[in-house]
Amino acid sequence: MDATPRVVSVSRDDAHRFSKPAVDEIVLVEGRGVEGDAHSGETVQHRSRVRRDPTQPNLRQVHLVHAELFDELAAAGHEVRPGDLGENVTTRGVDLLALPTGTLLRLGTTAVVELTGLRNPCLQIDGFDHGLLRLVVGRDADGELVRRAGVMGVVRAGGPVRPGDDLTVELPTGAHAALQRSDPPAPRLLPARHPCHAARRTPHAAREPRTGARTTPRQGAHRRHEVRLRHRRPPPRHRPLRTTHRRTNHA
């Protein structure tokens, strides 16, 4: 890392696109994010989070990426410029991924961002440049998942941020917790079963017998057979054959 931590680029976009164009200045708004950016807001703005629960607090107001990652990607044959990964602030001189949760980043003269977690790389990265995803997400020697696509944070104090601004790191007091995924996955919900299907999977001993109902499996099978017979369509009714008598003339 370089000796002097600093901001090298800032980006914003008012639409939900993967990359953000670099601009001369962004303005951070306390409790909301980057002014004029599609992900700015007190509640979640990322479309996948909105579909899940639009009332969740927005913990991903600002996205930051260290420029050293771009150097590594360039060495692997991938040209990635500031803003291409959708970050709002590109930094140099600070190992963002190694900072603990709750770290305060002072950007410029007044703006402060509190780190809340890691950005979770998705398949859109491969859509931007095929093969890039495997370079920004992988596993360490212990088999743990490593996410390298930057960090997310919330704005604790607003103000303008420009390329060349100083970057100061203020670690939290007390025990430090490593940054984790900032958007924990939604619990997997099993599809609701029809009551009849659920009853078929209930052990016979656990079912409450109805009054006068048979409870043994064999008798239950007979009862189901009887129900099927009752609902079977009756055979078609046959009309009796009409017989005609020929008149014969007897001489």
Sequence and secondary structure as in RCSB ss.txt:
>XXXX:A:sequence
MDATPRVVSVSRDDAHRFSKPAVDEIVLVEGRGVEGDAHSGETVQHRSRVRRDPTQPNLRQVHLVHAELFDELAA
AGHEVRPGDLGENVTTRGVDLLALPTGTLLRLGTTAVVELTGLRNPCLQIDGFDHGLLRLVVGRDADGELVRRAG
VMGVVRAGGPVRPGDDLTVELPTGAHAALQRSDPPAPRLLPARHPCHAARRTPHAAREPRTGARTTPRQGAHRRH
EVRLRHRRPPPRHRPLRTTHRRTNHA
>XXXX:A:secstr
  SS EEEEEE  SS  SS  EES EEEETTTEETT TT SSB  SHHHHHH TTSB S SEEEEEHHHHHHHHH
TT    TTTTS SEEEESS GGGSBTT EEEETTTEEEEEEEE    THHHHHSTT HHHHEEE TTS EEE S 
EEEEEEE EEE TT BEEEE  SSS  B  BSS           HHHHHHTS GGGS   TT   SHHHHHHHHH
HHHHHTS                   
